[in-house]
Amino acid sequence: MHPLCQDLNEMSVSPVTYRARWIFPITRPPIRDGWVTVVGDRILALSAGDRLPEQVPVVDLGERAILPGLINAHTHLEFSHLTRPLGFSGIPLEDWVVEVIRERQRADVDRSRSIRQGAEEARSNGTRLICEIATLPWPGVCGDLAPEIIAMGEVLGLSEARASERLAAAAEHLRSVHGLSGIVGGLSPHSPYSTSMETLRRSVEIAARSGVGVAMHIAESEAERELIERGRGPLAERLIEMGVWRPDCFGPGTPNLLDRLSLLAQAPYALIIHGHDLRQAEIDRICQHPNMTLVYCPRTQAFFGHVPRGFDAAWRRGGRIALGTDSRASNPDLSIWAELCWLWTHRSELDWRAILRMGTVAGADAVRRADLGRIEPGGLGGLIAVDGAAVNPEGLVARWIESGPPEALTPLGKSAAGDLASALPSVCPTTPDQES
Ligand SMILES: [Zn+2]
């Protein structure tokens, strides 16, 4: 075993100070030649210079930058076994949905294993918290999962009977995850084309009563707006083919997207997923309300060939925007770091620091977790390390785009002494001695 690892293992959850060329607290400017002291996953202190906490072992990371663990504000872990997205690049949403339903019906997939695999993949890419859309009954319940998961039980169904059955399942889901370590419940009324207004209302009521958040796919395509406002178009045809069409749910005189957003705002918090087809009044409603956050999944929107009009409008408006990967059914992996790199590459005209905030503090604030997504004393942000070899922060982005995934310095999940040991190999190279 590497001597340093041995020492740290013996310290268990004793304090450790990490020194690095750069520290990115996110909520304040980057610190050059800084240090951060942690115990387990709890951040005790951070600053710059040579006045380090006394009697605390120091790990000098050299030319590295320390960031908080990343927040994935939207995914579906059940598809983590997929090796490539379903369908093809540019596939219409209504055709892709059919592929998803077919994939969900496969009997040869171990859903629990997929969820674990996806959570592990996210952790290995520096993710501290995942907002998961949980198909019910959710087989991913497991106390030792890391990162932390907000498992938002999916509610969908246009018919009264189907919706009631799903709402009961969602209420049971909230009870079943209550008190589990590292897992919090939530609700996800799926989308305007699959969930009636009444079901949305009841979902928000349950969420408000239970003190949990909601997530809803909104304005995912032009076809969705055509369905809601005119009661026709390709999504209407698909619903008729599937035998679930309800004419009273869609078309002139029925609730519009603003009505749905007003309902969602009554939940403790609401994640508005995708929103590429949102109009200015709808963006304004989201950005004005402290409970609502737009969640942008850059590579998924690119997969569908969607121009991210909603994201651009929310960006100009200065609204809170968090990042999601969506699932492997529309994305090649579950790495928020890769989403950040994609944006730094494809949207280089945007402020790179604001992009970094989308993958960290914005996601944490969206789900009311002031202890995550930032490096602040008392927080649980999780620490990750990336390339820090630049004389100023601006010089780092080009290096990050070229470098590999972040390394975990502290546990990227609920605190446990065992997690500290599992984080060590990323600080000290694993030796055969360690594996024996
Ligand atoms: Zn989704």
Boltz pocket constraint, residues with backbone or C-beta under 6 A from the ligand:
constraints:
  - pocket:
      binder: B
      contacts: [[A, 74], [A, 75], [A, 76], [A, 133], [A, 217], [A, 273], [A, 326], [A, 327]]
      max_distance: 6.0
